[in-house]
């Protein structure tokens, strides 16, 4: 199990890698500015998808992400 600090660092690194520094900062600001219930948001995120569809999307994303980070 990793520590809370390690999770925060990995989260920030992932946001910056995915969104860039400016948009990562904007994302964090948006979360802090608005009342936000992550659990409600997560439940509604793919309410029109089945578990199998969400799993397939996750696997496809993982394959795409892995292929983008392969060193030559």
HTML snippet that shows the backbone in 3Dmol.js (N, CA, C, O; Angstrom):
<script src="https://3Dmol.org/build/3Dmol-min.js"></script>
<div id="view" style="width:600px;height:400px;position:relative"></div>
<script>
const pdb = `
ATOM      1  N   UNK A   1       0.849  -1.174   0.000  1.00  0.00           N
ATOM      2  CA  UNK A   1       0.000   0.000   0.000  1.00  0.00           C
ATOM      3  C   UNK A   1       0.896   1.239   0.000  1.00  0.00           C
ATOM      4  O   UNK A   1       1.904   1.293   0.705  1.00  0.00           O
ATOM      5  N   UNK A   2       0.510   2.231  -0.803  1.00  0.00           N
ATOM      6  CA  UNK A   2       1.300   3.457  -0.844  1.00  0.00           C
ATOM      7  C   UNK A   2       0.696   4.503   0.088  1.00  0.00           C
ATOM      8  O   UNK A   2      -0.477   4.428   0.454  1.00  0.00           O
ATOM      9  N   UNK A   3       1.512   5.470   0.460  1.00  0.00           N
ATOM     10  CA  UNK A   3       1.062   6.489   1.408  1.00  0.00           C
ATOM     11  C   UNK A   3       0.176   7.528   0.725  1.00  0.00           C
ATOM     12  O   UNK A   3       0.118   7.600  -0.503  1.00  0.00           O
ATOM     13  N   UNK A   4      -0.510   8.328   1.533  1.00  0.00           N
ATOM     14  CA  UNK A   4      -1.333   9.414   1.002  1.00  0.00           C
ATOM     15  C   UNK A   4      -0.478  10.386   0.198  1.00  0.00           C
ATOM     16  O   UNK A   4      -0.904  10.865  -0.853  1.00  0.00           O
ATOM     17  N   UNK A   5       0.714  10.678   0.681  1.00  0.00           N
ATOM     18  CA  UNK A   5       1.611  11.602  -0.030  1.00  0.00           C
ATOM     19  C   UNK A   5       1.992  11.040  -1.388  1.00  0.00           C
ATOM     20  O   UNK A   5       2.027  11.777  -2.373  1.00  0.00           O
ATOM     21  N   UNK A   6       2.278   9.751  -1.456  1.00  0.00           N
ATOM     22  CA  UNK A   6       2.632   9.133  -2.733  1.00  0.00           C
ATOM     23  C   UNK A   6       1.467   9.175  -3.710  1.00  0.00           C
ATOM     24  O   UNK A   6       1.664   9.377  -4.908  1.00  0.00           O
ATOM     25  N   UNK A   7       0.250   8.984  -3.198  1.00  0.00           N
ATOM     26  CA  UNK A   7      -0.943   9.066  -4.053  1.00  0.00           C
ATOM     27  C   UNK A   7      -1.088  10.484  -4.604  1.00  0.00           C
ATOM     28  O   UNK A   7      -1.360  10.660  -5.792  1.00  0.00           O
ATOM     29  N   UNK A   8      -0.910  11.491  -3.758  1.00  0.00           N
ATOM     30  CA  UNK A   8      -1.014  12.885  -4.207  1.00  0.00           C
ATOM     31  C   UNK A   8       0.023  13.183  -5.278  1.00  0.00           C
ATOM     32  O   UNK A   8      -0.292  13.798  -6.297  1.00  0.00           O
ATOM     33  N   UNK A   9       1.257  12.751  -5.054  1.00  0.00           N
ATOM     34  CA  UNK A   9       2.326  13.010  -6.029  1.00  0.00           C
ATOM     35  C   UNK A   9       2.010  12.325  -7.358  1.00  0.00           C
ATOM     36  O   UNK A   9       2.130  12.942  -8.416  1.00  0.00           O
ATOM     37  N   UNK A  10       1.609  11.061  -7.309  1.00  0.00           N
ATOM     38  CA  UNK A  10       1.278  10.322  -8.531  1.00  0.00           C
ATOM     39  C   UNK A  10       0.093  10.968  -9.243  1.00  0.00           C
ATOM     40  O   UNK A  10       0.078  11.050 -10.471  1.00  0.00           O
ATOM     41  N   UNK A  11      -0.894  11.426  -8.486  1.00  0.00           N
ATOM     42  CA  UNK A  11      -2.053  12.090  -9.080  1.00  0.00           C
ATOM     43  C   UNK A  11      -1.668  13.368  -9.805  1.00  0.00           C
ATOM     44  O   UNK A  11      -2.112  13.609 -10.928  1.00  0.00           O
ATOM     45  N   UNK A  12      -0.847  14.181  -9.168  1.00  0.00           N
ATOM     46  CA  UNK A  12      -0.398  15.427  -9.797  1.00  0.00           C
ATOM     47  C   UNK A  12       0.430  15.118 -11.041  1.00  0.00           C
ATOM     48  O   UNK A  12       0.252  15.754 -12.080  1.00  0.00           O
ATOM     49  N   UNK A  13       1.337  14.142 -10.937  1.00  0.00           N
ATOM     50  CA  UNK A  13       2.156  13.766 -12.095  1.00  0.00           C
ATOM     51  C   UNK A  13       1.283  13.299 -13.258  1.00  0.00           C
ATOM     52  O   UNK A  13       1.538  13.645 -14.412  1.00  0.00           O
ATOM     53  N   UNK A  14       0.252  12.514 -12.948  1.00  0.00           N
ATOM     54  CA  UNK A  14      -0.653  12.013 -13.982  1.00  0.00           C
ATOM     55  C   UNK A  14      -1.450  13.145 -14.617  1.00  0.00           C
ATOM     56  O   UNK A  14      -1.615  13.187 -15.836  1.00  0.00           O
ATOM     57  N   UNK A  15      -1.945  14.066 -13.785  1.00  0.00           N
ATOM     58  CA  UNK A  15      -2.667  15.214 -14.331  1.00  0.00           C
ATOM     59  C   UNK A  15      -1.778  16.033 -15.259  1.00  0.00           C
ATOM     60  O   UNK A  15      -2.198  16.409 -16.353  1.00  0.00           O
ATOM     61  N   UNK A  16      -0.557  16.308 -14.827  1.00  0.00           N
ATOM     62  CA  UNK A  16       0.358  17.113 -15.640  1.00  0.00           C
ATOM     63  C   UNK A  16       0.708  16.382 -16.932  1.00  0.00           C
ATOM     64  O   UNK A  16       0.754  16.992 -18.000  1.00  0.00           O
ATOM     65  N   UNK A  17       0.952  15.085 -16.836  1.00  0.00           N
ATOM     66  CA  UNK A  17       1.293  14.297 -18.027  1.00  0.00           C
ATOM     67  C   UNK A  17       0.144  14.279 -19.027  1.00  0.00           C
ATOM     68  O   UNK A  17       0.355  14.350 -20.237  1.00  0.00           O
ATOM     69  N   UNK A  18      -1.078  14.182 -18.497  1.00  0.00           N
ATOM     70  CA  UNK A  18      -2.255  14.074 -19.354  1.00  0.00           C
ATOM     71  C   UNK A  18      -2.742  15.427 -19.866  1.00  0.00           C
ATOM     72  O   UNK A  18      -3.072  15.566 -21.044  1.00  0.00           O
ATOM     73  N   UNK A  19      -2.785  16.418 -18.986  1.00  0.00           N
ATOM     74  CA  UNK A  19      -3.384  17.707 -19.331  1.00  0.00           C
ATOM     75  C   UNK A  19      -2.376  18.821 -19.593  1.00  0.00           C
ATOM     76  O   UNK A  19      -2.725  19.848 -20.174  1.00  0.00           O
ATOM     77  N   UNK A  20      -1.137  18.627 -19.172  1.00  0.00           N
ATOM     78  CA  UNK A  20      -0.171  19.723 -19.200  1.00  0.00           C
ATOM     79  C   UNK A  20      -0.286  20.509 -17.902  1.00  0.00           C
ATOM     80  O   UNK A  20      -1.285  20.410 -17.188  1.00  0.00           O
ATOM     81  N   UNK A  21       0.749  21.290 -17.606  1.00  0.00           N
ATOM     82  CA  UNK A  21       0.782  21.992 -16.320  1.00  0.00           C
ATOM     83  C   UNK A  21      -0.372  22.974 -16.143  1.00  0.00           C
ATOM     84  O   UNK A  21      -1.016  22.992 -15.094  1.00  0.00           O
ATOM     85  N   UNK A  22      -0.633  23.783 -17.152  1.00  0.00           N
ATOM     86  CA  UNK A  22      -1.673  24.802 -17.031  1.00  0.00           C
ATOM     87  C   UNK A  22      -3.052  24.182 -16.826  1.00  0.00           C
ATOM     88  O   UNK A  22      -3.779  24.586 -15.918  1.00  0.00           O
ATOM     89  N   UNK A  23      -3.418  23.210 -17.652  1.00  0.00           N
ATOM     90  CA  UNK A  23      -4.743  22.605 -17.522  1.00  0.00           C
ATOM     91  C   UNK A  23      -4.860  21.737 -16.274  1.00  0.00           C
ATOM     92  O   UNK A  23      -5.955  21.600 -15.729  1.00  0.00           O
ATOM     93  N   UNK A  24      -3.767  21.151 -15.810  1.00  0.00           N
ATOM     94  CA  UNK A  24      -3.803  20.411 -14.537  1.00  0.00           C
ATOM     95  C   UNK A  24      -4.130  21.367 -13.404  1.00  0.00           C
ATOM     96  O   UNK A  24      -4.932  21.050 -12.526  1.00  0.00           O
ATOM     97  N   UNK A  25      -3.512  22.529 -13.425  1.00  0.00           N
ATOM     98  CA  UNK A  25      -3.797  23.529 -12.395  1.00  0.00           C
ATOM     99  C   UNK A  25      -5.241  24.014 -12.492  1.00  0.00           C
ATOM    100  O   UNK A  25      -5.906  24.199 -11.473  1.00  0.00           O
ATOM    101  N   UNK A  26      -5.722  24.217 -13.708  1.00  0.00           N
ATOM    102  CA  UNK A  26      -7.114  24.628 -13.897  1.00  0.00           C
ATOM    103  C   UNK A  26      -8.066  23.561 -13.356  1.00  0.00           C
ATOM    104  O   UNK A  26      -9.059  23.890 -12.708  1.00  0.00           O
ATOM    105  N   UNK A  27      -7.769  22.289 -13.617  1.00  0.00           N
ATOM    106  CA  UNK A  27      -8.600  21.187 -13.141  1.00  0.00           C
ATOM    107  C   UNK A  27      -8.682  21.197 -11.618  1.00  0.00           C
ATOM    108  O   UNK A  27      -9.769  21.092 -11.050  1.00  0.00           O
ATOM    109  N   UNK A  28      -7.547  21.323 -10.969  1.00  0.00           N
ATOM    110  CA  UNK A  28      -7.529  21.345  -9.502  1.00  0.00           C
ATOM    111  C   UNK A  28      -8.316  22.536  -8.978  1.00  0.00           C
ATOM    112  O   UNK A  28      -9.066  22.412  -8.010  1.00  0.00           O
ATOM    113  N   UNK A  29      -8.147  23.685  -9.614  1.00  0.00           N
ATOM    114  CA  UNK A  29      -8.879  24.882  -9.203  1.00  0.00           C
ATOM    115  C   UNK A  29     -10.383  24.681  -9.345  1.00  0.00           C
ATOM    116  O   UNK A  29     -11.151  25.090  -8.474  1.00  0.00           O
ATOM    117  N   UNK A  30     -10.807  24.052 -10.440  1.00  0.00           N
ATOM    118  CA  UNK A  30     -12.233  23.785 -10.637  1.00  0.00           C
ATOM    119  C   UNK A  30     -12.781  22.880  -9.542  1.00  0.00           C
ATOM    120  O   UNK A  30     -13.885  23.104  -9.046  1.00  0.00           O
ATOM    121  N   UNK A  31     -12.020  21.864  -9.165  1.00  0.00           N
ATOM    122  CA  UNK A  31     -12.480  20.965  -8.105  1.00  0.00           C
ATOM    123  C   UNK A  31     -12.594  21.677  -6.769  1.00  0.00           C
ATOM    124  O   UNK A  31     -13.524  21.425  -6.002  1.00  0.00           O
ATOM    125  N   UNK A  32     -11.658  22.558  -6.493  1.00  0.00           N
ATOM    126  CA  UNK A  32     -11.667  23.257  -5.216  1.00  0.00           C
ATOM    127  C   UNK A  32     -12.722  24.356  -5.158  1.00  0.00           C
ATOM    128  O   UNK A  32     -13.241  24.669  -4.087  1.00  0.00           O
ATOM    129  N   UNK A  33     -13.036  24.937  -6.308  1.00  0.00           N
ATOM    130  CA  UNK A  33     -13.967  26.057  -6.363  1.00  0.00           C
ATOM    131  C   UNK A  33     -15.421  25.616  -6.231  1.00  0.00           C
ATOM    132  O   UNK A  33     -16.223  26.326  -5.624  1.00  0.00           O
ATOM    133  N   UNK A  34     -15.769  24.474  -6.779  1.00  0.00           N
ATOM    134  CA  UNK A  34     -17.154  24.024  -6.803  1.00  0.00           C
ATOM    135  C   UNK A  34     -17.397  22.969  -5.735  1.00  0.00           C
ATOM    136  O   UNK A  34     -16.513  22.168  -5.433  1.00  0.00           O
ATOM    137  N   UNK A  35     -18.604  22.969  -5.161  1.00  0.00           N
ATOM    138  CA  UNK A  35     -18.935  21.834  -4.304  1.00  0.00           C
ATOM    139  C   UNK A  35     -18.943  20.589  -5.196  1.00  0.00           C
ATOM    140  O   UNK A  35     -19.574  20.584  -6.252  1.00  0.00           O
ATOM    141  N   UNK A  36     -18.265  19.572  -4.783  1.00  0.00           N
ATOM    142  CA  UNK A  36     -18.069  18.427  -5.665  1.00  0.00           C
ATOM    143  C   UNK A  36     -18.172  17.147  -4.858  1.00  0.00           C
ATOM    144  O   UNK A  36     -17.432  16.953  -3.893  1.00  0.00           O
ATOM    145  N   UNK A  37     -19.078  16.281  -5.247  1.00  0.00           N
ATOM    146  CA  UNK A  37     -19.214  14.976  -4.617  1.00  0.00           C
ATOM    147  C   UNK A  37     -18.714  13.938  -5.612  1.00  0.00           C
ATOM    148  O   UNK A  37     -19.427  13.554  -6.539  1.00  0.00           O
ATOM    149  N   UNK A  38     -17.473  13.490  -5.406  1.00  0.00           N
ATOM    150  CA  UNK A  38     -16.834  12.561  -6.333  1.00  0.00           C
ATOM    151  C   UNK A  38     -17.659  11.288  -6.496  1.00  0.00           C
ATOM    152  O   UNK A  38     -17.766  10.761  -7.603  1.00  0.00           O
ATOM    153  N   UNK A  39     -18.235  10.794  -5.420  1.00  0.00           N
ATOM    154  CA  UNK A  39     -18.993   9.546  -5.493  1.00  0.00           C
ATOM    155  C   UNK A  39     -20.206   9.698  -6.398  1.00  0.00           C
ATOM    156  O   UNK A  39     -20.459   8.835  -7.239  1.00  0.00           O
ATOM    157  N   UNK A  40     -20.958  10.781  -6.238  1.00  0.00           N
ATOM    158  CA  UNK A  40     -22.113  11.027  -7.118  1.00  0.00           C
ATOM    159  C   UNK A  40     -21.670  11.185  -8.566  1.00  0.00           C
ATOM    160  O   UNK A  40     -22.286  10.628  -9.474  1.00  0.00           O
ATOM    161  N   UNK A  41     -20.600  11.948  -8.778  1.00  0.00           N
ATOM    162  CA  UNK A  41     -20.081  12.172 -10.129  1.00  0.00           C
ATOM    163  C   UNK A  41     -19.682  10.847 -10.770  1.00  0.00           C
ATOM    164  O   UNK A  41     -20.018  10.587 -11.925  1.00  0.00           O
ATOM    165  N   UNK A  42     -18.971  10.018 -10.027  1.00  0.00           N
ATOM    166  CA  UNK A  42     -18.502   8.741 -10.552  1.00  0.00           C
ATOM    167  C   UNK A  42     -19.667   7.816 -10.900  1.00  0.00           C
ATOM    168  O   UNK A  42     -19.629   7.114 -11.911  1.00  0.00           O
ATOM    169  N   UNK A  43     -20.694   7.818 -10.063  1.00  0.00           N
ATOM    170  CA  UNK A  43     -21.857   6.963 -10.328  1.00  0.00           C
ATOM    171  C   UNK A  43     -22.595   7.391 -11.595  1.00  0.00           C
ATOM    172  O   UNK A  43     -23.141   6.548 -12.307  1.00  0.00           O
ATOM    173  N   UNK A  44     -22.616   8.691 -11.883  1.00  0.00           N
ATOM    174  CA  UNK A  44     -23.336   9.201 -13.045  1.00  0.00           C
ATOM    175  C   UNK A  44     -22.468   9.246 -14.308  1.00  0.00           C
ATOM    176  O   UNK A  44     -22.983   9.441 -15.409  1.00  0.00           O
ATOM    177  N   UNK A  45     -21.174   9.068 -14.152  1.00  0.00           N
ATOM    178  CA  UNK A  45     -20.244   9.255 -15.273  1.00  0.00           C
ATOM    179  C   UNK A  45     -20.600   8.400 -16.476  1.00  0.00           C
ATOM    180  O   UNK A  45     -20.713   8.921 -17.585  1.00  0.00           O
ATOM    181  N   UNK A  46     -20.778   7.114 -16.285  1.00  0.00           N
ATOM    182  CA  UNK A  46     -21.103   6.216 -17.391  1.00  0.00           C
ATOM    183  C   UNK A  46     -22.381   5.453 -17.090  1.00  0.00           C
ATOM    184  O   UNK A  46     -22.436   4.234 -17.247  1.00  0.00           O
ATOM    185  N   UNK A  47     -23.394   6.162 -16.663  1.00  0.00           N
ATOM    186  CA  UNK A  47     -24.647   5.506 -16.286  1.00  0.00           C
ATOM    187  C   UNK A  47     -25.320   4.833 -17.479  1.00  0.00           C
ATOM    188  O   UNK A  47     -26.153   3.945 -17.299  1.00  0.00           O
ATOM    189  N   UNK A  48     -24.965   5.250 -18.699  1.00  0.00           N
ATOM    190  CA  UNK A  48     -25.558   4.658 -19.893  1.00  0.00           C
ATOM    191  C   UNK A  48     -24.752   3.467 -20.418  1.00  0.00           C
ATOM    192  O   UNK A  48     -25.089   2.902 -21.458  1.00  0.00           O
ATOM    193  N   UNK A  49     -23.683   3.083 -19.699  1.00  0.00           N
ATOM    194  CA  UNK A  49     -22.820   1.982 -20.132  1.00  0.00           C
ATOM    195  C   UNK A  49     -22.953   0.804 -19.168  1.00  0.00           C
ATOM    196  O   UNK A  49     -23.187   0.980 -17.973  1.00  0.00           O
ATOM    197  N   UNK A  50     -22.799  -0.396 -19.717  1.00  0.00           N
ATOM    198  CA  UNK A  50     -22.778  -1.587 -18.872  1.00  0.00           C
ATOM    199  C   UNK A  50     -21.383  -1.756 -18.270  1.00  0.00           C
ATOM    200  O   UNK A  50     -20.429  -1.111 -18.704  1.00  0.00           O
ATOM    201  N   UNK A  51     -21.277  -2.617 -17.282  1.00  0.00           N
ATOM    202  CA  UNK A  51     -19.976  -2.917 -16.669  1.00  0.00           C
ATOM    203  C   UNK A  51     -19.020  -3.432 -17.741  1.00  0.00           C
ATOM    204  O   UNK A  51     -17.845  -3.064 -17.756  1.00  0.00           O
ATOM    205  N   UNK A  52     -19.515  -4.274 -18.630  1.00  0.00           N
ATOM    206  CA  UNK A  52     -18.671  -4.835 -19.685  1.00  0.00           C
ATOM    207  C   UNK A  52     -18.143  -3.733 -20.611  1.00  0.00           C
ATOM    208  O   UNK A  52     -16.980  -3.762 -21.013  1.00  0.00           O
ATOM    209  N   UNK A  53     -19.006  -2.760 -20.949  1.00  0.00           N
ATOM    210  CA  UNK A  53     -18.578  -1.663 -21.814  1.00  0.00           C
ATOM    211  C   UNK A  53     -17.518  -0.789 -21.139  1.00  0.00           C
ATOM    212  O   UNK A  53     -16.535  -0.401 -21.770  1.00  0.00           O
ATOM    213  N   UNK A  54     -17.720  -0.484 -19.865  1.00  0.00           N
ATOM    214  CA  UNK A  54     -16.745   0.318 -19.127  1.00  0.00           C
ATOM    215  C   UNK A  54     -15.427  -0.432 -19.026  1.00  0.00           C
ATOM    216  O   UNK A  54     -14.362   0.163 -19.187  1.00  0.00           O
ATOM    217  N   UNK A  55     -15.486  -1.735 -18.762  1.00  0.00           N
ATOM    218  CA  UNK A  55     -14.278  -2.549 -18.688  1.00  0.00           C
ATOM    219  C   UNK A  55     -13.544  -2.546 -20.024  1.00  0.00           C
ATOM    220  O   UNK A  55     -12.322  -2.401 -20.065  1.00  0.00           O
ATOM    221  N   UNK A  56     -14.278  -2.704 -21.096  1.00  0.00           N
ATOM    222  CA  UNK A  56     -13.674  -2.693 -22.440  1.00  0.00           C
ATOM    223  C   UNK A  56     -13.014  -1.342 -22.728  1.00  0.00           C
ATOM    224  O   UNK A  56     -11.919  -1.290 -23.288  1.00  0.00           O
ATOM    225  N   UNK A  57     -13.680  -0.254 -22.344  1.00  0.00           N
ATOM    226  CA  UNK A  57     -13.101   1.086 -22.532  1.00  0.00           C
ATOM    227  C   UNK A  57     -11.809   1.225 -21.733  1.00  0.00           C
ATOM    228  O   UNK A  57     -10.827   1.783 -22.224  1.00  0.00           O
ATOM    229  N   UNK A  58     -11.811   0.716 -20.502  1.00  0.00           N
ATOM    230  CA  UNK A  58     -10.621   0.799 -19.650  1.00  0.00           C
ATOM    231  C   UNK A  58      -9.477  -0.010 -20.242  1.00  0.00           C
ATOM    232  O   UNK A  58      -8.334   0.448 -20.259  1.00  0.00           O
ATOM    233  N   UNK A  59      -9.776  -1.208 -20.725  1.00  0.00           N
ATOM    234  CA  UNK A  59      -8.726  -2.034 -21.322  1.00  0.00           C
ATOM    235  C   UNK A  59      -8.160  -1.375 -22.579  1.00  0.00           C
ATOM    236  O   UNK A  59      -6.950  -1.391 -22.802  1.00  0.00           O
ATOM    237  N   UNK A  60      -9.028  -0.800 -23.390  1.00  0.00           N
ATOM    238  CA  UNK A  60      -8.559  -0.121 -24.606  1.00  0.00           C
ATOM    239  C   UNK A  60      -7.705   1.086 -24.256  1.00  0.00           C
ATOM    240  O   UNK A  60      -6.684   1.332 -24.897  1.00  0.00           O
ATOM    241  N   UNK A  61      -8.113   1.834 -23.249  1.00  0.00           N
ATOM    242  CA  UNK A  61      -7.330   2.988 -22.810  1.00  0.00           C
ATOM    243  C   UNK A  61      -5.961   2.543 -22.314  1.00  0.00           C
ATOM    244  O   UNK A  61      -4.945   3.175 -22.605  1.00  0.00           O
ATOM    245  N   UNK A  62      -5.948   1.457 -21.568  1.00  0.00           N
ATOM    246  CA  UNK A  62      -4.674   0.936 -21.039  1.00  0.00           C
ATOM    247  C   UNK A  62      -3.744   0.532 -22.176  1.00  0.00           C
ATOM    248  O   UNK A  62      -2.551   0.831 -22.136  1.00  0.00           O
ATOM    249  N   UNK A  63      -4.273  -0.136 -23.177  1.00  0.00           N
ATOM    250  CA  UNK A  63      -3.451  -0.537 -24.322  1.00  0.00           C
ATOM    251  C   UNK A  63      -2.899   0.684 -25.050  1.00  0.00           C
ATOM    252  O   UNK A  63      -1.729   0.708 -25.433  1.00  0.00           O
ATOM    253  N   UNK A  64      -3.732   1.686 -25.235  1.00  0.00           N
ATOM    254  CA  UNK A  64      -3.305   2.917 -25.905  1.00  0.00           C
ATOM    255  C   UNK A  64      -2.261   3.640 -25.066  1.00  0.00           C
ATOM    256  O   UNK A  64      -1.255   4.109 -25.600  1.00  0.00           O
ATOM    257  N   UNK A  65      -2.487   3.737 -23.765  1.00  0.00           N
ATOM    258  CA  UNK A  65      -1.541   4.418 -22.874  1.00  0.00           C
ATOM    259  C   UNK A  65      -0.204   3.702 -22.845  1.00  0.00           C
ATOM    260  O   UNK A  65       0.848   4.339 -22.892  1.00  0.00           O
ATOM    261  N   UNK A  66      -0.242   2.372 -22.766  1.00  0.00           N
ATOM    262  CA  UNK A  66       1.001   1.597 -22.721  1.00  0.00           C
ATOM    263  C   UNK A  66       1.803   1.772 -24.000  1.00  0.00           C
ATOM    264  O   UNK A  66       3.028   1.885 -23.950  1.00  0.00           O
ATOM    265  N   UNK A  67       1.128   1.795 -25.148  1.00  0.00           N
ATOM    266  CA  UNK A  67       1.854   1.911 -26.417  1.00  0.00           C
ATOM    267  C   UNK A  67       2.469   3.289 -26.586  1.00  0.00           C
ATOM    268  O   UNK A  67       3.464   3.432 -27.297  1.00  0.00           O
ATOM    269  N   UNK A  68       1.900   4.315 -25.946  1.00  0.00           N
ATOM    270  CA  UNK A  68       2.447   5.657 -26.025  1.00  0.00           C
ATOM    271  C   UNK A  68       3.676   5.827 -25.144  1.00  0.00           C
ATOM    272  O   UNK A  68       4.454   6.758 -25.352  1.00  0.00           O
ATOM    273  N   UNK A  69       3.868   4.946 -24.162  1.00  0.00           N
ATOM    274  CA  UNK A  69       4.970   5.105 -23.209  1.00  0.00           C
ATOM    275  C   UNK A  69       6.075   4.065 -23.402  1.00  0.00           C
ATOM    276  O   UNK A  69       6.956   3.940 -22.552  1.00  0.00           O
ATOM    277  N   UNK A  70       6.040   3.330 -24.492  1.00  0.00           N
ATOM    278  CA  UNK A  70       7.075   2.330 -24.756  1.00  0.00           C
ATOM    279  C   UNK A  70       8.323   3.051 -25.227  1.00  0.00           C
ATOM    280  O   UNK A  70       8.281   3.853 -26.160  1.00  0.00           O
ATOM    281  N   UNK A  71       9.440   2.754 -24.565  1.00  0.00           N
ATOM    282  CA  UNK A  71      10.700   3.382 -24.951  1.00  0.00           C
ATOM    283  C   UNK A  71      11.272   2.654 -26.168  1.00  0.00           C
ATOM    284  O   UNK A  71      11.151   1.435 -26.283  1.00  0.00           O
ATOM    285  N   UNK A  72      11.904   3.423 -27.087  1.00  0.00           N
ATOM    286  CA  UNK A  72      12.461   2.786 -28.291  1.00  0.00           C
ATOM    287  C   UNK A  72      13.614   1.853 -27.967  1.00  0.00           C
ATOM    288  O   UNK A  72      14.188   1.244 -28.870  1.00  0.00           O
TER     289      UNK A  72
END
`;
const viewer = $3Dmol.createViewer("view");
viewer.addModel(pdb, "pdb");
viewer.setStyle({}, {cartoon: {color: "spectrum"}});
viewer.zoomTo();
viewer.render();
</script>
